[in-house]
């Protein structure tokens, strides 16, 4: 799956995709260890955002987009944008 196909599956703008990549590269998530995805094809996109393969721990077709689970926080990306939750937030 290429970037344009991904954007169609997630239903987000290129700006959301770029923002997610920036957040991961900034180190805010720490080491990204796992991901949850709402569509099987998103597993091919995770390495483009993270820079490497990440194990998928859940496929939930009822949830759009994906969540990257890191050692310092979680990044949720969907058509609404990117939301970062730090590990110390409830």
RAKABEL-V144396 format. One record per residue. PHI is phi in degrees with one decimal (none if undefined). OMEGA is omega in radians with two decimals (NA if undefined). NEAR is the number of other ideal C-beta (glycine too) atoms within 12 Angstrom. Layout:
phi-><PHI PHI>
omega-><OMEGA OMEGA>
near-><NEAR NEAR>
//
This chain:
phi-><none -96.7 -55.4 -65.0 -63.6 -58.7 -61.0 -69.1 -67.3 -77.6 76.1 -121.6 -82.7 -57.1 -64.6 -67.1 -59.0 -64.0 -64.1 -61.1 -62.7 -62.8 -62.1 -63.2 -64.9 -71.7 91.1 -59.1 -89.5 73.4 -79.4 -77.0 -103.6 -146.5 -145.2 -116.4 -130.3 -97.4 -150.8 -53.3 -66.0 -66.0 -59.6 -77.7 -90.8 -51.1 -61.9 -70.7 -82.9 -87.8 97.6 -165.1 -68.8 -134.8 -62.3 -88.7 -99.9 -156.2 -117.1 -123.4 -64.4 -81.9 -113.7 -73.3 79.8 -153.0 -128.8 -104.2 -104.6 -113.8 -72.2 -111.3 174.9 -128.6 -114.1 -106.2 -129.8 -152.8 -64.7 -84.0 125.5 -110.1 -127.2 -106.6 -116.3 -75.8 -58.6 -87.7 -85.6 -87.6>
omega-><3.12 -3.06 -3.12 3.10 3.12 -3.11 3.08 -3.14 -3.12 -3.11 -3.12 -3.13 3.06 3.13 3.12 3.10 3.13 -3.14 3.12 3.12 3.11 -3.13 3.13 -3.13 -3.11 -3.14 -3.13 -3.13 -2.99 3.10 3.10 -3.02 -3.08 3.02 2.99 -3.11 3.14 -3.11 -3.08 -3.10 3.12 3.09 3.11 -3.10 -3.10 3.13 3.11 3.14 -3.03 -3.11 3.11 3.08 3.11 3.13 3.06 -3.14 3.14 3.00 -3.09 -3.08 3.12 -3.11 3.14 3.06 -3.10 3.08 3.07 -3.07 -3.12 -3.11 3.14 -3.11 -3.13 3.09 3.09 -3.13 3.07 -3.08 3.11 -3.13 3.13 3.06 -3.12 3.10 3.13 -3.07 -3.10 3.09 3.13 NA>
near-><20 13 21 15 17 31 26 20 28 36 21 30 21 15 15 29 34 20 24 42 28 19 31 35 17 17 17 26 35 21 19 35 24 24 37 31 36 28 28 17 21 40 27 22 35 38 21 29 38 31 17 15 17 30 19 28 18 19 19 19 15 11 19 23 35 46 36 43 30 28 16 23 27 30 40 31 44 28 22 15 21 33 23 27 20 17 18 8 10 5>
//
